[in-house]
Amino acid sequence: MSLWTWFGLKEGTASTDWPLKDGDDGQSGVLGMPRYDPSKCKTQCEVCVEACVTHAISFVSAAHEVATPEVDWGRCIACQRCTQVCPTGAFAESADWALGVSARRDLKWGETAPEQHTAKLEEGKDRAFRRSLHIRHVDAGSCNGCESELQALNNPFYNLHRLGIFFTPSPRFADVLLVTGPVTKAMQGPLVETWQAMPAPRWVIATGTCAVSGGVSGGNYASGTGLDGVIPVDVYLPGCPPNPAALIHALLMIVGRAEQRMRGGRIER
């Protein structure tokens, strides 16, 4: 018997039971997106707006006719600066991480998406091979932060294969196109060609804040502002980067084994 075989038998399984059963999702003690309570906002206070580097927090009216700012979690990189400078606790730390949504509007505070936006995901729930999913990943200008979390999906703890989900090198065999990065000008053509090479039905996940809205570097001379307007998006998953548990939740949304938790910018509990 080899040393590694003996070691594996001695230690037992290292994989979590989550999400198939109640178990450790690996995110205990990890900060997620801040929580926002506009009722605690102080009139004419601008410290959170000034602190937000991606303009996730902003005033729609230049005259500040409204007392509270607008919040777009699709632009948030979870840097926690708003929670640090907010004098009233309107922005507070949280462990909220499962923020995959089927419509971009659901990441904006106070807005709700029409039901027809979820029709594509409903189609996924009726697939004959709903327990098997193959992913083609395309790096469209990422800083490699999202890639580091993607690599964790195949480690012994998360063990993505136990869920029937696999990465594939060819778009011809892929069900899901998982895109990271703000979509640089150089990668826009290859990205569209990859999407066109996938057989129908096909799904697209905008993975990370860069892919959702452009992130910190989006909109410059070399980069776009995410996937919108380039290829159709079925799931928007913000985060900088989104953690492995959030990635798994977004993938399971497509096959109907997980439900969307955020609507109108609010986490449903």
HUDALIN-V406391 format. One record per residue. N is the residue number from 1. RES is the residue in one letter. SS is DSSP state (~ for helix, > for strand, _ for the rest). PHI is phi in degrees with one decimal (none if undefined). D_CENTER is the distance of its C-alpha to the mean C-alpha in Angstrom with 1 decimal. Layout:
[[N | RES | SS | PHI | D_CENTER] [N | RES | SS | PHI | D_CENTER]]
This chain:
[[1 | M | _ | none | 43.0] [2 | S | _ | -71.6 | 40.6] [3 | L | ~ | -60.0 | 39.4] [4 | W | ~ | -70.1 | 35.7] [5 | T | ~ | -65.9 | 36.6] [6 | W | ~ | -63.4 | 38.6] [7 | F | ~ | -63.5 | 35.8] [8 | G | ~ | -65.5 | 33.3] [9 | L | ~ | -65.4 | 35.8] [10 | K | ~ | -70.8 | 36.6] [11 | E | ~ | -83.4 | 33.1] [12 | G | _ | 80.2 | 31.8] [13 | T | _ | -67.6 | 28.2] [14 | A | _ | -103.3 | 25.5] [15 | S | _ | -81.6 | 22.6] [16 | T | _ | -74.3 | 21.1] [17 | D | _ | -79.8 | 21.8] [18 | W | _ | -71.5 | 18.4] [19 | P | _ | -97.0 | 17.0] [20 | L | _ | -66.8 | 20.3] [21 | K | _ | -138.0 | 22.2] [22 | D | _ | -63.2 | 21.9] [23 | G | _ | -172.9 | 21.3] [24 | D | _ | -76.1 | 19.6] [25 | D | _ | -91.6 | 15.8] [26 | G | _ | 79.3 | 16.5] [27 | Q | _ | -115.1 | 14.9] [28 | S | _ | -63.7 | 18.2] [29 | G | _ | 81.3 | 19.0] [30 | V | _ | -96.5 | 15.7] [31 | L | _ | -73.3 | 14.7] [32 | G | _ | -110.3 | 11.4] [33 | M | > | -69.4 | 11.1] [34 | P | > | -62.1 | 14.7] [35 | R | > | -93.7 | 16.4] [36 | Y | > | -124.4 | 18.4] [37 | D | _ | -126.8 | 21.9] [38 | P | ~ | -62.8 | 23.7] [39 | S | ~ | -66.6 | 26.9] [40 | K | ~ | -93.0 | 27.3] [41 | C | _ | -67.1 | 27.0] [42 | K | _ | -94.0 | 30.3] [43 | T | _ | -56.9 | 31.8] [44 | Q | _ | 65.4 | 31.5] [45 | C | _ | -79.3 | 29.5] [46 | E | _ | -124.3 | 27.4] [47 | V | ~ | -64.5 | 26.5] [48 | C | ~ | -69.6 | 22.7] [49 | V | ~ | -63.5 | 22.7] [50 | E | ~ | -68.4 | 24.7] [51 | A | ~ | -81.5 | 22.5] [52 | C | _ | -79.5 | 19.1] [53 | V | _ | -78.9 | 18.9] [54 | T | _ | -107.0 | 16.2] [55 | H | _ | 61.0 | 17.9] [56 | A | _ | -69.3 | 15.1] [57 | I | > | -115.2 | 18.3] [58 | S | > | -156.3 | 21.3] [59 | F | _ | -97.6 | 24.4] [60 | V | _ | -69.9 | 24.8] [61 | S | _ | -92.6 | 28.6] [62 | A | _ | -64.5 | 30.3] [63 | A | _ | -85.1 | 33.0] [64 | H | _ | 55.2 | 30.6] [65 | E | _ | -66.3 | 32.1] [66 | V | _ | -100.9 | 29.4] [67 | A | _ | -78.9 | 29.3] [68 | T | _ | -111.6 | 25.6] [69 | P | _ | -79.3 | 22.9] [70 | E | > | -84.3 | 20.1] [71 | V | > | -125.6 | 16.5] [72 | D | > | -123.8 | 13.4] [73 | W | ~ | -66.8 | 10.2] [74 | G | ~ | -69.3 | 8.7] [75 | R | ~ | -103.7 | 11.0] [76 | C | _ | -74.7 | 10.8] [77 | I | _ | -109.3 | 10.7] [78 | A | _ | 55.7 | 11.8] [79 | C | _ | -76.2 | 15.2] [80 | Q | _ | 73.7 | 17.1] [81 | R | ~ | -63.6 | 19.8] [82 | C | ~ | -63.9 | 19.9] [83 | T | ~ | -70.2 | 20.6] [84 | Q | ~ | -79.0 | 23.3] [85 | V | ~ | -99.1 | 25.2] [86 | C | _ | -63.7 | 25.0] [87 | P | _ | -81.8 | 28.6] [88 | T | _ | -115.4 | 28.2] [89 | G | _ | 83.6 | 25.1] [90 | A | _ | -62.8 | 23.3] [91 | F | > | -109.5 | 20.3] [92 | A | > | -133.9 | 20.1] [93 | E | > | -65.5 | 18.2] [94 | S | > | -152.7 | 16.2] [95 | A | > | -108.9 | 14.4] [96 | D | > | -73.3 | 11.8] [97 | W | _ | -131.7 | 8.5] [98 | A | _ | -82.9 | 7.6] [99 | L | _ | -112.2 | 6.1] [100 | G | _ | -66.4 | 5.2] [101 | V | > | -132.6 | 8.1] [102 | S | _ | -91.6 | 10.7] [103 | A | _ | -135.5 | 12.1] [104 | R | ~ | -57.2 | 11.3] [105 | R | ~ | -62.1 | 14.0] [106 | D | ~ | -69.9 | 12.5] [107 | L | ~ | -90.8 | 10.5] [108 | K | > | -104.1 | 14.1] [109 | W | _ | -60.9 | 16.5] [110 | G | _ | 86.9 | 19.3] [111 | E | _ | -102.3 | 18.2] [112 | T | _ | -126.0 | 17.8] [113 | A | _ | -89.3 | 17.1] [114 | P | _ | -61.2 | 20.0] [115 | E | ~ | -64.0 | 20.1] [116 | Q | ~ | -65.9 | 20.7] [117 | H | ~ | -67.4 | 17.1] [118 | T | ~ | -92.1 | 16.4] [119 | A | ~ | -61.3 | 19.3] [120 | K | ~ | -64.9 | 17.6] [121 | L | ~ | -68.9 | 15.6] [122 | E | ~ | -61.7 | 19.0] [123 | E | ~ | -62.6 | 20.5] [124 | G | ~ | -64.2 | 18.4] [125 | K | ~ | -68.1 | 19.7] [126 | D | _ | -95.7 | 23.2] [127 | R | _ | -67.8 | 22.9] [128 | A | _ | -66.1 | 25.8] [129 | F | _ | -109.1 | 23.6] [130 | R | _ | -65.3 | 20.8] [131 | R | _ | -98.2 | 21.0] [132 | S | _ | -136.5 | 20.6] [133 | L | > | -144.6 | 17.7] [134 | H | > | -118.4 | 17.9] [135 | I | > | -114.4 | 15.2] [136 | R | > | -109.7 | 16.1] [137 | H | > | -96.5 | 14.0] [138 | V | > | -126.0 | 14.9] [139 | D | > | -87.4 | 14.7] [140 | A | _ | -104.3 | 15.3] [141 | G | _ | 107.2 | 16.2] [142 | S | _ | -69.6 | 13.8] [143 | C | _ | -83.6 | 15.5] [144 | N | _ | 84.0 | 14.8] [145 | G | ~ | -66.7 | 12.7] [146 | C | ~ | -64.9 | 9.7] [147 | E | ~ | -64.3 | 12.7] [148 | S | ~ | -64.5 | 14.1] [149 | E | ~ | -75.7 | 11.4] [150 | L | ~ | -63.2 | 11.7] [151 | Q | ~ | -62.2 | 15.4] [152 | A | ~ | -67.7 | 15.2] [153 | L | _ | -63.2 | 14.2] [154 | N | _ | -99.4 | 17.8] [155 | N | _ | -77.7 | 19.6] [156 | P | _ | -61.6 | 22.0] [157 | F | _ | -70.4 | 20.1] [158 | Y | _ | -85.2 | 17.1] [159 | N | _ | 44.3 | 19.2] [160 | L | ~ | -55.0 | 16.8] [161 | H | ~ | -63.5 | 20.1] [162 | R | ~ | -65.4 | 21.3] [163 | L | ~ | -94.1 | 18.8] [164 | G | _ | 78.3 | 20.1] [165 | I | > | -116.6 | 17.2] [166 | F | > | -137.3 | 18.2] [167 | F | > | -91.0 | 17.5] [168 | T | _ | -128.6 | 20.2] [169 | P | _ | -79.1 | 21.6] [170 | S | _ | -114.4 | 22.8] [171 | P | ~ | -65.6 | 21.1] [172 | R | ~ | -64.7 | 24.2] [173 | F | ~ | -109.3 | 23.1] [174 | A | _ | -94.8 | 19.3] [175 | D | _ | -97.0 | 17.8] [176 | V | > | -126.0 | 14.2] [177 | L | > | -102.9 | 13.5] [178 | L | > | -104.4 | 10.4] [179 | V | > | -112.3 | 10.5] [180 | T | > | -118.5 | 9.8] [181 | G | _ | 95.8 | 11.8] [182 | P | _ | -79.6 | 13.3] [183 | V | _ | 70.7 | 15.6] [184 | T | > | -70.9 | 18.9] [185 | K | ~ | -58.6 | 22.1] [186 | A | ~ | -68.6 | 23.2] [187 | M | ~ | -97.1 | 20.2] [188 | Q | ~ | -63.5 | 20.1] [189 | G | ~ | -63.0 | 23.0] [190 | P | ~ | -58.8 | 22.0] [191 | L | ~ | -65.5 | 18.6] [192 | V | ~ | -63.8 | 20.4] [193 | E | ~ | -64.4 | 22.9] [194 | T | ~ | -63.2 | 20.5] [195 | W | ~ | -62.3 | 19.1] [196 | Q | ~ | -66.7 | 22.7] [197 | A | ~ | -78.7 | 23.8] [198 | M | _ | -78.8 | 21.6] [199 | P | _ | -74.2 | 23.6] [200 | A | _ | -84.0 | 22.9] [201 | P | _ | -77.3 | 21.1] [202 | R | _ | -136.3 | 18.0] [203 | W | > | -126.3 | 14.3] [204 | V | > | -128.2 | 11.7] [205 | I | > | -114.5 | 7.9] [206 | A | > | -80.4 | 6.9] [207 | T | > | -101.9 | 4.9] [208 | G | _ | 94.6 | 5.0] [209 | T | ~ | -59.9 | 7.1] [210 | C | ~ | -60.1 | 9.9] [211 | A | ~ | -71.5 | 8.9] [212 | V | ~ | -78.6 | 8.1] [213 | S | ~ | -139.1 | 11.3] [214 | G | _ | 108.4 | 13.0] [215 | G | _ | 64.3 | 12.3] [216 | V | _ | -70.6 | 15.6] [217 | S | _ | -101.3 | 17.4] [218 | G | _ | -70.0 | 16.6] [219 | G | _ | 84.5 | 19.6] [220 | N | _ | -89.1 | 22.2] [221 | Y | _ | -63.2 | 24.9] [222 | A | _ | -110.9 | 23.0] [223 | S | > | -127.7 | 19.4] [224 | G | _ | -87.0 | 17.9] [225 | T | _ | -120.8 | 15.3] [226 | G | _ | 100.9 | 12.5] [227 | L | _ | -82.0 | 12.8] [228 | D | _ | -57.8 | 14.4] [229 | G | _ | 88.2 | 18.1] [230 | V | _ | -105.0 | 17.8] [231 | I | _ | -139.9 | 16.7] [232 | P | _ | -64.8 | 15.6] [233 | V | _ | -114.9 | 12.0] [234 | D | _ | -103.2 | 11.5] [235 | V | > | -136.2 | 7.9] [236 | Y | > | -103.6 | 5.7] [237 | L | > | -126.7 | 1.9] [238 | P | _ | -74.7 | 3.7] [239 | G | _ | 135.3 | 5.6] [240 | C | _ | -139.0 | 8.6] [241 | P | _ | -93.0 | 7.9] [242 | P | _ | -66.9 | 5.3] [243 | N | _ | -76.8 | 8.3] [244 | P | ~ | -56.4 | 9.8] [245 | A | ~ | -65.0 | 10.1] [246 | A | ~ | -66.6 | 6.5] [247 | L | ~ | -63.4 | 6.5] [248 | I | ~ | -63.6 | 9.8] [249 | H | ~ | -60.4 | 9.1] [250 | A | ~ | -65.0 | 7.1] [251 | L | ~ | -66.0 | 10.0] [252 | L | ~ | -71.2 | 12.5] [253 | M | ~ | -59.9 | 11.7] [254 | I | ~ | -66.8 | 13.0] [255 | V | _ | -95.5 | 16.2] [256 | G | _ | 75.7 | 16.8] [257 | R | _ | -108.3 | 16.6] [258 | A | _ | -150.6 | 14.0] [259 | E | _ | -105.7 | 13.9] [260 | Q | _ | -62.5 | 11.5] [261 | R | _ | -106.1 | 12.0] [262 | M | > | -110.6 | 11.4] [263 | R | > | -140.9 | 14.1] [264 | G | _ | 59.4 | 15.7] [265 | G | _ | 79.2 | 13.6] [266 | R | > | -118.5 | 14.9] [267 | I | > | -77.9 | 13.8] [268 | E | _ | -85.8 | 16.2] [269 | R | _ | -112.9 | 18.2]]
